[in-house]
Amino acid sequence: MTVSMDRWGSRYAAGVQTNGFRVEMVSTRNLRDMLIPLFRHWMENVSGGMLPDHVYYFRDGVSEGQYLSVLKQEVADMKEIFKELGETRPTHEVKFTVVVAEKRHHIRFFPGTAGDKNSNPIPGTIVDRDVTHPYENDVYLCSHKAIKGTARPTHYHMLMDEAGLHLDAFQKMLNDHSYQYMRSTTPVSLFPAVYYAHLASNRARAHEDISEVKRRERESAPTKSTSERPPEEAPPLLEMINRIGMRFGMWYI
């Protein structure tokens, strides 16, 4: 999980941890272990000890059948965390805007002569009607320039909006942040916070406790075949040494 560490949403710190065998929803324990240190660091260095008024929570990798679980489990857990951190201001309520970013879909747009030389939409193209949900708030954004082939837009589906955002302001924010990805000098196709979470999860493989994995393999009872073995829970990752505040920097980049 990544958390913005400045006022402009350009620099992100990341927390990583194993989450169980084929478990998509982030567990309450993992949320607390990863987010509480990051939230406290943000409050101490960015907000002057104050809780945020508004939190954008971008989620990736969930299907439509898991939308409700995101709201009832992950968002509910984060609200409890903020209540604990804001004991000095018990009446302060942090407002959430929850958005699911999806790229695994089959929607493509062909603007014809209005597109680029490959007949793809020009960067910044937004579609928010006709092919979107008839009642809910979702948009398709093609924020990048496809180098080769057909561009695939990102589908942003807003599940919760307690702040009452104006749709135009929300769409502008999505497009503006696509220019802030630090590995590229051009706009990217996905919201940078989600990109950074992918980078951090891939980098976390280097922190796997191999000795613990091998110990569990030796202690597990032999079975007839590999397919019949019960699923093994991955052991916790090795703790990252927080030298010169590395834990709160972009160590995964």
Sequence and secondary structure as in RCSB ss.txt:
>XXXX:A:sequence
MTVSMDRWGSRYAAGVQTNGFRVEMVSTRNLRDMLIPLFRHWMENVSGGMLPDHVYYFRDGVSEGQYLSVLKQEV
ADMKEIFKELGETRPTHEVKFTVVVAEKRHHIRFFPGTAGDKNSNPIPGTIVDRDVTHPYENDVYLCSHKAIKGT
ARPTHYHMLMDEAGLHLDAFQKMLNDHSYQYMRSTTPVSLFPAVYYAHLASNRARAHEDISEVKRRERESAPTKS
TSERPPEEAPPLLEMINRIGMRFGMWYI
>XXXX:A:secstr
 EEE STTS  EEE      TT  S  HHHHHHHHHHHHHHHHHHTSTT   SEEEEEEES  GGGHHHIIIIII
HHHHHHHHHHTTT TT   EEEEEEEE  S      GGGS TTS   TTEEE SSSS SSSEEEEEE S  SSS 
   EEEEEEEETT   HHHHHHHHHHHTT  TT SS  SS HHHHHHHHHHHHGGGG  HHHHHHHHHHS   SS
GGGS             GGGGGGS TT 
